[in-house]
Amino acid sequence: MEFSSIEITWMIHATEEGEKVVKKIVERLHLSNYDVKSFNLEGHFGNPILLYKARLIGAEASKFVHVLFSSLSDTDKKILKRELSKHLDEHGAFYIRIDKQLLCEGKIELSEKDAIKIKLKPKNGLKFDEKVSYYRGLLK
């Protein structure tokens, strides 16, 4: 299956070593610095937060999907497979969250807190059931 885009977002808080964390995320996810953009935000108490976004298309998107799913543990794959409907929207886009801190240590694991958010947006043309079958295949 081809993807129209892969969107990856994460936040860096003032208490983190931002440059180190971003460098590790870019390296571990095989991103290019050219793919990553940052935005300044302000937290609830006025603290600075940096929002990072990366958008991949074409061959880069396909490469990323391979890296992501081949790096997940069998346990995480089973969880995603069991809860697949919770990770899909009505268009067949697949949403996944991975642990930012563990990624910096070289591990890719699912997480809901302090997560890197990933949206896999497939190209139009496939039926919803075909997209679901493809995702199930990635999770074997």
C-alpha positions in Angstrom: 0.0 0.0 0.0 1.2 3.5 -0.8 0.8 6.4 1.6 0.0 9.9 0.7 1.8 11.1 3.8 3.2 10.2 7.2 2.9 12.9 9.8 5.0 12.7 12.9 4.7 15.2 15.8 6.2 15.5 19.2 6.8 18.2 21.9 9.9 19.3 23.6 9.4 20.8 27.0 11.7 23.4 28.7 12.9 20.7 31.2 14.3 18.5 28.3 17.6 18.7 26.5 15.8 19.7 23.3 18.6 19.5 20.8 19.8 16.1 22.0 16.2 14.7 22.0 15.4 16.0 18.5 18.7 14.6 17.2 18.0 11.2 18.6 14.5 11.1 17.3 15.6 12.2 13.8 18.3 9.5 13.8 16.2 6.7 15.3 13.3 7.3 12.9 15.6 7.8 9.9 14.2 11.3 9.3 16.0 14.1 7.5 16.5 17.4 9.2 14.8 18.9 6.1 11.6 17.0 6.9 11.4 18.5 10.4 9.8 21.9 11.3 9.5 23.4 14.7 6.9 25.8 16.2 7.1 27.8 19.4 4.2 27.3 21.8 3.5 28.5 25.3 2.5 26.1 28.1 -0.3 26.6 30.7 2.0 28.5 33.0 3.8 30.4 30.3 6.6 27.9 30.0 8.1 27.5 26.5 7.2 24.4 24.5 8.6 23.4 21.1 6.3 21.5 18.8 8.1 19.5 16.1 6.4 18.1 12.9 7.8 16.0 10.2 5.9 15.1 7.0 7.1 12.3 4.8 5.8 11.4 1.3 6.6 8.9 -1.4 9.6 6.6 -0.9 10.5 8.2 2.4 7.0 7.3 3.7 7.3 3.7 2.6 10.8 3.4 4.2 9.5 4.9 7.5 6.6 2.4 7.6 9.0 -0.5 7.2 11.4 0.9 10.0 8.5 1.5 12.4 6.7 -1.8 12.1 9.9 -3.9 12.0 11.1 -2.2 15.2 7.9 -2.9 17.2 8.0 -5.8 19.7 5.8 -8.8 19.1 3.8 -7.7 22.2 3.2 -4.2 20.8 2.2 -5.7 17.5 -0.3 -8.0 19.2 -1.8 -5.0 21.1 -2.1 -2.9 18.0 -3.7 -5.9 16.1 -6.2 -6.5 18.9 -7.1 -2.8 19.2 -6.7 -1.9 15.5 -10.1 -0.2 15.3 -9.1 2.2 18.0 -6.2 3.3 15.9 -8.0 3.9 12.6 -10.2 6.8 11.5 -13.1 6.6 9.0 -10.7 7.1 6.0 -8.3 4.3 7.0 -5.5 6.5 8.5 -3.6 4.6 11.2 -2.6 6.5 14.4 0.1 5.2 16.7 1.9 6.7 19.6 5.4 5.7 20.6 7.4 6.5 23.8 9.7 9.5 23.2 12.0 8.8 26.1 12.5 5.1 25.2 13.0 6.0 21.6 16.0 8.2 22.7 17.3 5.0 24.3 17.0 3.1 21.1 13.7 1.3 21.7 10.4 1.7 19.9 7.5 1.0 22.2 3.9 2.0 22.3 3.0 4.8 24.8 0.2 7.2 25.6 2.3 9.6 27.7 5.0 11.9 26.4 4.5 10.2 23.1 5.6 10.8 19.5 2.4 10.8 17.5 2.4 9.2 14.1 -0.3 9.3 11.5 -0.1 7.0 8.5 -2.3 8.4 5.8 -2.9 6.0 2.9 -3.5 7.1 -0.7 -7.0 7.0 -1.8 -8.2 4.2 -4.0 -8.3 1.3 -1.6 -11.4 0.2 0.2 -11.4 0.5 4.0 -11.3 -3.3 4.4 -8.2 -3.5 2.1 -6.4 -0.9 4.3 -7.3 -2.9 7.4 -5.9 -6.1 5.8 -2.7 -4.3 4.9 -2.2 -3.1 8.5 -2.9 -6.5 9.9 -0.2 -7.8 7.6 2.3 -5.3 9.0 1.5 -6.4 12.5 2.4 -10.1 12.0 
